Amino acid sequence: MGRFLRANGTIRMGEDVLKKLGFRAHTVHRLAKQFRDYDEDALKVLVKFKDNRDEYISKSRQQIELQESLLSGELMRKFSINDHTWDSESIKKAANTEGNS
């Protein structure tokens, strides 16, 4: 259980960094969830090889490559340009503009 808590803390830190880099909150949330899902799926595969070190290492490398491929594909979609969901700053600005009119 401690391992999962550390992983989630690391994922949350990554979410914070992506938001500070300008990615929209919903985009970051979606990418983090996908990463968690990929990671959990990888663990389900890897646990089958816990007693075979060589096979475990080989499968670990395969899972890392798969995750990198899937995540880079998600980033290539350029969600940050087209994803306006949960963009609270633009909503606040729009509300202030309408409220001042």
Disulfide bonds with the S-S distance in Angstrom:
none
